[in-house]
Amino acid sequence: MRNQRTFSIEFKRQVIEEWLSGTSSLAQLSRRHAIAPSLLYHWKERYIRGKLSNEPTESGALQARVEKLERMVGRLTLENEFLKKGLSRALSPSKRNVSSSLPPANNSPVKQGKDAD
């Protein structure tokens, strides 16, 4: 089993900047450094968002902000639905609670007291 290689942030930034400048293509960088293209795409995303000790690009910063806000909207939507469901259950009388709180019906012809046989 191969050991997992680790790359320094400086190396990642250098490789991505070389790719973005157009000096080398993705395939050339991948072969030269024996790195999978998918890993280079992952590094590029991190570079754009400023995660490789660089300033984030404007589009990367905006994209990260949009993703954060979308996650927040999703979480708030789930909370809202949960609270609506709980409120509707709390306000609606359930059959179980209504029947147990009512006195028993006296529909049977049971005689009590002196009139009993």
C-alpha positions as a printed NumPy array, in Angstrom:
array([[  0.   ,   0.   ,   0.   ],
       [  1.36 ,   3.409,  -0.986],
       [  1.949,   6.074,   1.556],
       [ -0.172,   9.144,   1.181],
       [  1.849,  12.072,  -0.067],
       [  1.493,  15.489,   1.456],
       [  2.148,  18.689,  -0.443],
       [  3.028,  22.037,   1.029],
       [  0.75 ,  25.002,   0.543],
       [  3.515,  26.78 ,  -1.362],
       [  3.813,  23.873,  -3.796],
       [  0.049,  23.742,  -4.35 ],
       [ -0.113,  27.486,  -4.945],
       [  2.852,  27.344,  -7.351],
       [  1.317,  24.529,  -9.412],
       [ -2.098,  26.208,  -9.603],
       [ -0.628,  29.591, -10.523],
       [  1.379,  27.895, -13.282],
       [ -1.827,  26.285, -14.578],
       [ -3.869,  29.501, -14.381],
       [ -1.173,  31.558, -16.084],
       [ -1.308,  29.24 , -19.084],
       [  2.369,  28.27 , -18.843],
       [  1.452,  24.591, -18.527],
       [ -1.704,  22.663, -19.236],
       [ -3.541,  20.513, -16.732],
       [ -2.311,  17.34 , -18.424],
       [  1.312,  18.527, -18.391],
       [  1.186,  19.422, -14.704],
       [ -0.545,  16.168, -13.863],
       [  2.132,  14.085, -15.634],
       [  5.084,  16.149, -14.431],
       [  4.139,  15.937, -10.76 ],
       [  2.286,  12.58 , -10.87 ],
       [ -0.855,  14.189,  -9.481],
       [ -4.379,  13.252, -10.502],
       [ -6.208,  15.971, -12.448],
       [ -9.094,  15.788,  -9.995],
       [ -6.731,  16.773,  -7.191],
       [ -5.53 ,  19.739,  -9.235],
       [ -9.152,  20.829,  -9.724],
       [ -9.66 ,  20.548,  -5.965],
       [ -6.567,  22.693,  -5.329],
       [ -7.831,  25.225,  -7.886],
       [-11.146,  25.572,  -6.03 ],
       [ -9.271,  26.106,  -2.776],
       [ -6.989,  28.639,  -4.467],
       [ -9.942,  30.593,  -5.847],
       [-11.51 ,  30.747,  -2.385],
       [ -8.26 ,  31.92 ,  -0.812],
       [ -7.638,  28.74 ,   1.16 ],
       [ -4.03 ,  28.36 ,  -0.009],
       [ -2.693,  31.333,   1.996],
       [ -3.596,  33.753,  -0.739],
       [ -6.199,  36.43 ,  -1.11 ],
       [ -9.448,  34.996,  -2.425],
       [-10.478,  36.098,  -5.858],
       [-13.596,  38.25 ,  -5.969],
       [-15.667,  35.585,  -7.692],
       [-14.434,  32.928,  -5.272],
       [-15.299,  35.077,  -2.274],
       [-18.763,  35.774,  -3.656],
       [-19.328,  32.12 ,  -4.447],
       [-18.31 ,  31.114,  -0.914],
       [-20.698,  33.731,   0.512],
       [-23.571,  32.484,  -1.651],
       [-22.955,  28.883,  -0.567],
       [-22.895,  29.913,   3.085],
       [-26.172,  31.814,   2.707],
       [-27.795,  28.89 ,   0.854],
       [-26.862,  26.549,   3.708],
       [-28.336,  29.04 ,   6.183],
       [-31.587,  29.305,   4.194],
       [-31.861,  25.517,   4.077],
       [-31.325,  25.202,   7.822],
       [-33.841,  27.948,   8.599],
       [-36.393,  26.376,   6.251],
       [-36.091,  23.039,   8.061],
       [-36.435,  24.739,  11.444],
       [-39.474,  26.673,  10.229],
       [-41.194,  23.514,   8.954],
       [-40.425,  21.695,  12.198],
       [-41.857,  24.525,  14.291],
       [-44.982,  24.802,  12.116],
       [-45.6  ,  21.08 ,  12.5  ],
       [-45.125,  21.233,  16.265],
       [-47.419,  24.238,  16.584],
       [-50.163,  22.634,  14.513],
       [-49.949,  19.485,  16.641],
       [-50.069,  21.5  ,  19.848],
       [-53.087,  23.549,  18.755],
       [-55.158,  20.778,  17.188],
       [-57.091,  18.584,  19.598],
       [-56.03 ,  15.025,  19.147],
       [-58.59 ,  12.243,  19.319],
       [-56.667,  10.519,  22.053],
       [-56.672,  13.541,  24.37 ],
       [-60.291,  14.513,  23.674],
       [-61.727,  11.065,  24.445],
       [-59.81 ,  10.705,  27.681],
       [-60.865,  14.128,  28.949],
       [-64.602,  13.594,  28.358],
       [-66.758,  11.898,  30.984],
       [-67.966,   8.407,  30.034],
       [-71.185,   8.335,  28.046],
       [-74.196,   7.102,  29.978],
       [-76.055,   5.444,  27.115],
       [-76.502,   2.015,  28.652],
       [-79.723,   1.264,  30.541],
       [-78.089,   0.512,  33.885],
       [-80.327,   1.046,  36.86 ],
       [-78.814,   2.279,  40.034],
       [-80.069,   2.62 ,  43.583],
       [-83.615,   1.565,  44.58 ],
       [-84.747,   0.926,  41.015],
       [-82.204,  -1.858,  40.412],
       [-83.596,  -5.431,  40.327]])
